[in-house]
Amino acid sequence: MRFDDSQSISSALLSEDSQTLKSDKIDPLMSSALNIPTRNNVKWTIRNSISNASLNRYRSSFRRHGTNNSSINSQYSTTSFPLFRQFYLMRSSLMQKRQRSLSKKSSNDESFVSEKVHVAPCIEIKHVVITMFITITSAFLLIFMIFLDFAYLNDSIPYEINHNGFITNNNALCFRYPKICVMKGLVIIVFILTTIILCYSILTLYFCAKRHSRLLEQKTNELEKEKCLTEKLLHQILPPCVAKDLINGRKAPAEYYDSVTVYFSDIVGFTSIASKCSPNETCNMLNQLYSIFDSLLENFDVYKVETIGDAYMVVSGAPEKNGDKHPNEIVNMSLILLRGKQQVRVPRTFAELKLRVGIHTGPVCAAVIGSKMPRYCMFGDTVNVANRMESTGLPEQIHLSDDTYKILKNREHYIFEERGEIEIKGKGLMRTYFLLDRKSN
């Protein structure tokens, strides 16, 4: 908050008291009941003077732009509450600092997601050896100093000559001062025991830390494996570029693609097959068929959008753009899928499955729809026309639109059959083609 705001607050607080004091027609009984002081009240005058004197001690020595809004109530107070000013300045600075730290933390979190987990430094055996060496050396130095003290004290005692004329040292330190010797001996024992206990504690802590570090490393590896599995599962549901945005907490925006090729296929007579088979058999048949399709898609630059019932939708050129290669990728994939579906048979009847395939090229818009179980969906007239190509096609035929046929590269390597102009719902007459096969080299 600015300086003027704090001054206006202080002026407003004092102006209420001034308006109360300026009102001359206040009932004395009401003022005593409501504890409202009058101008002639001696207690109020003393209290006002004391408050002014106490506030003058903390009056700020500067004014912003030389302004002083306390003139509104100059009769009773000329202060601008510098404590309020300091409070609001401090609060505004803390708020700005918090916003900067939050923005910096969010950017660091986004960059941390793509990085590997930091590996903490391990405790090596050389660190333990150095620590024990320092401890033992310190203990020996202290004991050595005590022995030196013994020697110097013992040398300071004068020698005596006995009656035979020999020099005797009966007045040695331990004989004359046994308590000192006992105390120093106890100190040496305490140093030795303390050194042993410290070395034992260091070794115990080292082995405990080693065991916990191995356990932590094992748990970290398990967490990394679980994270990889989770990311792999998420990448199977959503494109990697979209999944990365969602992991980082960002909303994946809708993206427009100028030219992609969309593939649609469904099973001919699926309603009749489902009525003759049990739900479990139908699910197993679809799972076997689409598992084969999913494994074959890995050989092409395509992306599986979704499966709805017996419908199978694939796109090339999105979400990863591949220039003008998307028509050839979808065409080659369609021929391989028609051959791959021969491994699956209809339950109970063991008849061969027949597919209808429709392909169209054009612009689309891709986006993630929904927050619960989000799906990567394609929108646009291109998707509708590709669906119409599939619904108006023939069994075991790959039905192409004229747009896909025109931008297909190396058309001479494929065998086409022109179908002519047919009526497409919502589009009118459209020239279409059947893709029969690919020419052998």
C-alpha positions as CSV (number, residue, x, y, z in Angstrom):
1,M,0.0,0.0,0.0
2,R,1.2,3.5,-0.8
3,F,2.2,6.1,1.8
4,D,-0.9,8.2,1.0
5,D,-3.2,5.3,1.8
6,S,-1.8,4.9,5.3
7,Q,-2.1,8.6,5.9
8,S,-5.7,8.6,4.7
9,I,-6.5,5.7,7.0
10,S,-5.0,7.6,10.0
11,S,-6.8,10.7,9.0
12,A,-10.1,8.8,8.7
13,L,-9.6,7.3,12.1
14,L,-9.0,10.7,13.7
15,S,-11.7,12.4,11.7
16,E,-14.4,10.3,13.4
17,D,-13.3,11.5,16.7
18,S,-13.1,15.1,15.5
19,Q,-16.7,14.9,14.1
20,T,-17.8,13.6,17.5
21,L,-16.1,16.4,19.3
22,K,-17.5,19.1,16.9
23,S,-21.1,18.1,17.6
24,D,-22.2,20.5,20.2
25,K,-25.7,19.1,20.7
26,I,-24.9,15.9,22.5
27,D,-27.1,14.8,25.3
28,P,-25.0,14.5,28.5
29,L,-27.0,11.4,29.6
30,M,-26.6,9.8,26.2
31,S,-22.9,10.6,26.1
32,S,-22.3,9.1,29.5
33,A,-24.3,6.0,28.5
34,L,-22.5,5.6,25.3
35,N,-19.1,6.7,26.8
36,I,-18.9,9.5,24.2
37,P,-16.6,12.3,25.5
38,T,-17.6,15.9,25.2
39,R,-15.4,18.9,24.4
40,N,-15.5,20.2,27.9
41,N,-14.7,16.9,29.4
42,V,-11.4,17.2,31.4
43,K,-10.6,13.5,31.2
44,W,-10.9,13.5,27.4
45,T,-8.6,16.6,27.2
46,I,-6.0,14.9,29.3
47,R,-6.2,11.7,27.4
48,N,-6.0,13.5,24.0
49,S,-2.9,15.4,25.1
50,I,-1.2,12.2,26.4
51,S,-2.0,10.4,23.1
52,N,-0.6,13.3,21.1
53,A,2.5,13.4,23.2
54,S,3.1,9.6,22.8
55,L,2.4,9.7,19.1
56,N,4.8,12.6,18.6
57,R,7.6,10.4,19.7
58,Y,7.0,8.0,16.8
59,R,6.2,10.7,14.2
60,S,7.8,9.9,10.8
61,S,10.4,12.4,9.8
62,F,9.4,12.4,6.1
63,R,6.3,12.9,4.0
64,R,5.6,11.5,0.6
65,H,5.7,14.3,-2.0
66,G,5.6,16.7,1.0
67,T,1.9,16.1,1.5
68,N,0.3,16.1,5.0
69,N,-3.3,14.8,5.1
70,S,-3.5,15.3,8.8
71,S,-4.8,18.8,8.2
72,I,-8.3,17.4,8.1
73,N,-8.1,16.9,11.8
74,S,-5.4,19.4,12.7
75,Q,-7.3,20.7,15.7
76,Y,-6.8,17.5,17.6
77,S,-4.0,15.6,15.9
78,T,-1.2,16.2,13.4
79,T,0.2,12.7,13.2
80,S,0.0,10.3,10.3
81,F,0.4,7.0,12.1
82,P,3.9,5.9,11.0
83,L,3.4,2.5,12.5
84,F,0.5,1.9,10.0
85,R,2.8,3.0,7.2
86,Q,5.6,0.6,8.2
87,F,3.1,-2.2,8.5
88,Y,1.7,-1.8,5.1
89,L,5.1,-1.3,3.5
90,M,6.3,-4.5,5.1
91,R,3.2,-6.4,4.1
92,S,3.4,-5.2,0.4
93,S,7.1,-6.1,0.3
94,L,6.4,-9.6,1.7
95,M,3.6,-10.1,-0.8
96,Q,5.9,-9.2,-3.7
97,K,8.6,-11.5,-2.4
98,R,6.2,-14.3,-2.0
99,Q,4.9,-13.9,-5.5
100,R,8.4,-14.0,-6.9
101,S,9.3,-17.1,-4.8
102,L,6.1,-18.9,-6.0
103,S,6.8,-18.1,-9.7
104,K,10.4,-19.3,-9.3
105,K,9.3,-22.4,-7.5
106,S,6.8,-23.3,-10.2
107,S,9.4,-22.9,-12.9
108,N,11.8,-25.1,-10.9
109,D,9.1,-27.7,-10.5
110,E,8.5,-27.8,-14.2
111,S,12.2,-28.3,-15.0
112,F,12.5,-30.8,-12.1
113,V,9.9,-33.1,-13.7
114,S,12.1,-33.8,-16.7
115,E,15.2,-34.4,-14.7
116,K,16.2,-37.6,-12.8
117,V,15.9,-38.0,-9.1
118,H,19.0,-36.6,-7.3
119,V,21.1,-39.3,-5.8
120,A,22.3,-38.5,-2.3
121,P,26.1,-39.0,-1.7
122,C,26.9,-42.3,0.0
123,I,28.9,-42.7,3.2
124,E,32.2,-44.3,2.2
125,I,34.5,-46.5,4.5
126,K,37.3,-44.0,4.1
127,H,35.2,-41.4,6.0
128,V,34.7,-43.8,8.9
129,V,38.4,-44.6,9.0
130,I,39.5,-41.0,9.0
131,T,37.0,-40.2,11.8
132,M,38.2,-43.2,13.9
133,F,41.8,-42.2,13.3
134,I,41.2,-38.7,14.5
135,T,39.3,-39.9,17.6
136,I,42.1,-42.4,18.6
137,T,44.8,-39.9,17.9
138,S,43.2,-37.3,20.1
139,A,42.8,-39.8,22.9
140,F,46.4,-40.9,22.7
141,L,47.6,-37.3,22.7
142,L,45.6,-36.6,25.8
143,I,47.0,-39.7,27.6
144,F,50.5,-38.7,26.4
145,M,50.0,-35.2,27.9
146,I,49.0,-36.8,31.3
147,F,52.1,-39.0,31.3
148,L,54.2,-35.9,30.5
149,D,52.6,-34.2,33.4
150,F,53.5,-37.1,35.6
151,A,57.1,-37.0,34.5
152,Y,57.5,-33.2,35.0
153,L,55.9,-33.4,38.5
154,N,58.0,-36.3,39.4
155,D,61.2,-34.5,38.3
156,S,60.2,-31.5,40.3
157,I,60.4,-33.5,43.6
158,P,64.0,-33.2,45.0
159,Y,66.0,-36.4,45.6
160,E,67.1,-37.3,49.2
161,I,70.3,-39.0,50.4
162,N,69.9,-41.8,52.9
163,H,72.2,-42.7,55.8
164,N,74.2,-45.0,53.6
165,G,75.0,-42.2,51.3
166,F,72.8,-43.3,48.4
167,I,70.4,-41.1,46.5
168,T,66.8,-42.3,47.0
169,N,63.6,-41.3,45.4
170,N,61.2,-42.4,48.1
171,N,59.5,-39.1,47.9
172,A,58.2,-39.8,44.4
173,L,54.9,-38.2,43.3
174,C,52.8,-41.4,43.7
175,F,54.2,-41.9,47.2
176,R,53.8,-38.4,48.4
177,Y,50.5,-37.6,46.5
178,P,48.6,-40.9,46.0
179,K,45.3,-39.1,45.3
180,I,46.8,-37.3,42.3
181,C,48.0,-40.5,40.8
182,V,44.7,-42.2,41.4
183,M,42.8,-39.3,39.8
184,K,45.1,-39.2,36.8
185,G,44.8,-43.0,36.4
186,L,41.0,-42.7,36.4
187,V,41.2,-39.9,33.8
188,I,43.4,-42.2,31.6
189,I,40.9,-45.0,32.0
190,V,38.0,-42.7,31.2
191,F,39.8,-41.5,28.0
192,I,40.4,-45.1,26.9
193,L,36.8,-46.1,27.5
194,T,35.5,-43.0,25.8
195,T,37.6,-43.7,22.8
196,I,36.4,-47.3,22.6
197,I,32.7,-46.2,22.9
198,L,33.2,-43.5,20.3
199,C,34.8,-45.9,17.8
200,Y,32.0,-48.5,18.5
201,S,29.3,-45.8,18.0
202,I,30.9,-44.6,14.7
203,L,31.1,-48.2,13.4
204,T,27.5,-48.9,14.5
205,L,26.2,-45.7,12.8
206,Y,28.2,-46.5,9.7
207,F,26.7,-49.9,9.3
208,C,23.2,-48.6,10.1
209,A,23.6,-45.8,7.6
210,K,24.9,-48.3,5.0
211,R,21.9,-50.5,5.6
212,H,19.4,-47.6,5.3
213,S,21.1,-46.3,2.2
214,R,20.7,-49.7,0.5
215,L,17.1,-49.8,1.6
216,L,16.6,-46.2,0.3
217,E,18.3,-47.0,-3.0
218,Q,16.1,-50.1,-3.4
219,K,12.9,-48.0,-2.7
220,T,14.1,-45.3,-5.1
221,N,14.6,-47.9,-7.8
222,E,11.2,-49.3,-7.2
223,L,9.7,-45.8,-7.3
224,E,11.6,-45.1,-10.6
225,K,10.2,-48.4,-12.0
226,E,6.6,-47.4,-10.9
227,K,7.1,-44.0,-12.4
228,C,8.3,-45.5,-15.7
229,L,5.3,-47.8,-15.8
230,T,2.9,-45.0,-15.0
231,E,4.4,-42.8,-17.8
232,K,4.3,-45.7,-20.2
233,L,0.7,-46.3,-19.4
234,L,-0.1,-42.6,-19.8
235,H,1.7,-42.5,-23.1
236,Q,-0.4,-45.3,-24.3
237,I,-3.5,-43.3,-23.5
238,L,-2.3,-39.9,-24.6
239,P,0.4,-38.6,-27.0
240,P,3.8,-38.1,-25.2
241,C,3.8,-34.3,-25.9
242,V,0.3,-33.9,-24.4
243,A,1.1,-36.2,-21.5
244,K,4.1,-34.2,-20.6
245,D,2.0,-31.0,-20.4
246,L,-0.5,-32.7,-18.1
247,I,2.2,-34.1,-15.9
248,N,3.7,-30.7,-15.5
249,G,0.3,-29.3,-14.5
250,R,-0.3,-27.4,-17.7
251,K,-3.4,-27.6,-19.7
252,A,-2.8,-29.0,-23.2
253,P,-4.1,-26.5,-25.7
254,A,-6.0,-27.5,-28.9
255,E,-3.8,-27.7,-31.9
256,Y,-4.7,-27.2,-35.6
257,Y,-3.2,-29.4,-38.3
258,D,-3.3,-28.2,-41.9
259,S,-3.1,-31.7,-43.5
260,V,-3.5,-35.2,-41.9
261,T,-4.8,-38.5,-43.2
262,V,-7.6,-40.2,-41.2
263,Y,-8.3,-44.0,-41.3
264,F,-11.6,-45.5,-40.3
265,S,-12.5,-49.2,-40.3
266,D,-15.3,-51.4,-38.9
267,I,-16.3,-55.1,-39.1
268,V,-19.0,-56.0,-41.7
269,G,-22.0,-57.5,-40.0
270,F,-20.8,-56.9,-36.5
271,T,-24.3,-56.6,-35.1
272,S,-25.2,-60.0,-36.4
273,I,-22.0,-61.5,-35.0
274,A,-22.6,-59.9,-31.6
275,S,-26.1,-61.3,-31.5
276,K,-24.9,-64.9,-32.2
277,C,-22.0,-64.8,-29.7
278,S,-21.8,-64.3,-26.0
279,P,-20.5,-60.9,-24.7
280,N,-17.4,-62.6,-23.5
281,E,-16.7,-64.2,-26.9
282,T,-17.3,-60.8,-28.6
283,C,-14.9,-59.0,-26.3
284,N,-12.2,-61.7,-26.8
285,M,-12.6,-61.5,-30.6
286,L,-12.2,-57.7,-30.6
287,N,-9.3,-57.8,-28.1
288,Q,-7.5,-60.3,-30.3
289,L,-8.2,-58.3,-33.5
290,Y,-7.2,-54.9,-32.1
291,S,-4.1,-56.3,-30.3
292,I,-2.9,-57.5,-33.7
293,F,-3.6,-54.1,-35.2
294,D,-1.8,-52.3,-32.4
295,S,1.3,-54.4,-32.8
296,L,1.3,-53.7,-36.6
297,L,0.9,-49.9,-36.1
298,E,4.4,-49.8,-34.5
299,N,5.9,-50.2,-38.0
300,F,4.3,-47.0,-39.3
301,D,4.3,-43.3,-38.5
302,V,0.7,-43.3,-37.3
303,Y,-1.2,-42.7,-34.1
304,K,-4.2,-44.7,-32.9
305,V,-6.9,-42.3,-31.8
306,E,-9.6,-44.5,-30.4
307,T,-11.7,-47.6,-30.8
308,I,-15.5,-47.3,-30.5
309,G,-17.2,-50.7,-30.5
310,D,-16.0,-52.3,-33.7
311,A,-14.8,-49.0,-35.2
312,Y,-11.0,-48.4,-35.4
313,M,-9.6,-44.9,-35.9
314,V,-6.0,-44.1,-36.8
315,V,-4.4,-40.8,-37.9
316,S,-1.1,-39.9,-39.5
317,G,0.4,-36.4,-39.5
318,A,-0.8,-35.7,-35.9
319,P,0.2,-35.2,-33.1
320,E,3.6,-35.5,-34.7
321,K,3.8,-33.8,-38.1
322,N,5.5,-35.8,-40.8
323,G,5.2,-33.4,-43.8
324,D,3.6,-35.0,-46.8
325,K,4.3,-38.6,-45.8
326,H,1.0,-39.2,-44.0
327,P,-1.1,-40.5,-47.0
328,N,1.5,-43.2,-47.9
329,E,1.8,-44.2,-44.2
330,I,-2.0,-44.7,-43.9
331,V,-2.3,-46.5,-47.3
332,N,0.6,-48.9,-46.5
333,M,-0.9,-49.5,-43.0
334,S,-4.3,-50.3,-44.4
335,L,-3.0,-53.0,-46.7
336,I,-1.1,-54.6,-43.8
337,L,-4.1,-54.5,-41.5
338,L,-6.3,-56.2,-44.1
339,R,-3.8,-59.1,-44.2
340,G,-3.3,-59.1,-40.4
341,K,-7.0,-59.6,-39.6
342,Q,-7.0,-63.0,-41.3
343,Q,-5.6,-64.4,-38.1
344,V,-8.9,-63.8,-36.3
345,R,-12.0,-65.8,-36.9
346,V,-15.7,-65.3,-35.9
347,P,-16.5,-67.3,-32.7
348,R,-18.6,-70.4,-33.1
349,T,-18.9,-70.1,-36.9
350,F,-15.1,-69.6,-37.5
351,A,-15.9,-67.5,-40.5
352,E,-13.5,-64.9,-41.8
353,L,-13.8,-61.4,-40.6
354,K,-14.5,-58.7,-43.2
355,L,-13.6,-55.1,-42.9
356,R,-14.6,-51.8,-44.5
357,V,-12.0,-49.2,-44.7
358,G,-12.3,-45.4,-45.4
359,I,-9.5,-42.9,-45.8
360,H,-9.6,-39.1,-46.2
361,T,-7.1,-36.3,-46.0
362,G,-7.6,-32.8,-44.8
363,P,-7.3,-30.4,-41.9
364,V,-8.3,-31.3,-38.3
365,C,-8.1,-29.9,-34.8
366,A,-6.8,-32.1,-32.0
367,A,-7.4,-31.5,-28.3
368,V,-7.7,-33.3,-24.9
369,I,-11.4,-33.5,-23.9
370,G,-12.5,-33.8,-20.3
371,S,-10.8,-33.8,-16.9
372,K,-12.0,-37.3,-15.9
373,M,-10.5,-40.0,-18.1
374,P,-9.3,-37.5,-20.7
375,R,-9.2,-38.5,-24.3
376,Y,-7.2,-37.2,-27.2
377,C,-9.8,-36.5,-29.9
378,M,-9.8,-35.3,-33.5
379,F,-12.4,-32.8,-34.7
380,G,-13.2,-31.4,-38.1
381,D,-14.9,-32.2,-41.4
382,T,-12.0,-34.5,-42.4
383,V,-13.0,-36.9,-39.6
384,N,-16.7,-36.9,-40.8
385,V,-15.7,-37.5,-44.5
386,A,-13.3,-40.4,-43.5
387,N,-16.2,-41.9,-41.6
388,R,-18.5,-41.5,-44.7
389,M,-15.8,-43.1,-46.8
390,E,-15.9,-46.1,-44.5
391,S,-19.7,-46.4,-44.3
392,T,-20.2,-46.0,-48.1
393,G,-17.3,-48.5,-48.9
394,L,-17.5,-52.2,-49.8
395,P,-16.4,-55.2,-47.7
396,E,-12.7,-56.0,-48.0
397,Q,-12.1,-52.7,-49.9
398,I,-10.0,-49.7,-49.0
399,H,-12.1,-46.7,-50.0
400,L,-10.1,-43.5,-50.7
401,S,-11.3,-39.9,-51.3
402,D,-10.1,-37.9,-54.2
403,D,-8.1,-35.6,-51.9
404,T,-6.1,-38.5,-50.6
405,Y,-5.6,-39.9,-54.1
406,K,-4.2,-36.6,-55.4
407,I,-1.6,-36.0,-52.7
408,L,-0.5,-39.6,-52.5
409,K,3.1,-40.0,-53.5
410,N,4.3,-42.7,-56.0
411,R,0.8,-43.6,-57.1
412,E,2.3,-45.8,-59.8
413,H,3.4,-48.2,-57.1
414,Y,-0.2,-49.0,-56.2
415,I,-3.2,-50.6,-57.9
416,F,-6.3,-48.4,-57.9
417,E,-9.8,-48.8,-59.2
418,E,-11.8,-45.6,-59.9
419,R,-15.2,-45.8,-58.4
420,G,-16.5,-42.6,-59.9
421,E,-18.7,-40.0,-58.3
422,I,-21.0,-41.2,-55.5
423,E,-23.4,-39.4,-53.2
424,I,-21.8,-38.6,-49.8
425,K,-24.1,-37.4,-47.0
426,G,-23.5,-33.8,-46.2
427,K,-21.0,-33.4,-49.0
428,G,-22.8,-34.2,-52.2
429,L,-21.1,-35.9,-55.2
430,M,-17.5,-36.9,-54.5
431,R,-15.0,-38.8,-56.7
432,T,-13.6,-41.8,-54.9
433,Y,-11.2,-44.7,-55.5
434,F,-10.6,-48.3,-54.3
435,L,-7.1,-49.3,-53.3
436,L,-6.7,-52.9,-54.4
437,D,-3.0,-53.7,-53.7
438,R,0.5,-52.6,-54.0
439,K,2.6,-53.5,-57.0
440,S,5.4,-55.9,-56.5
441,N,8.9,-54.7,-57.4
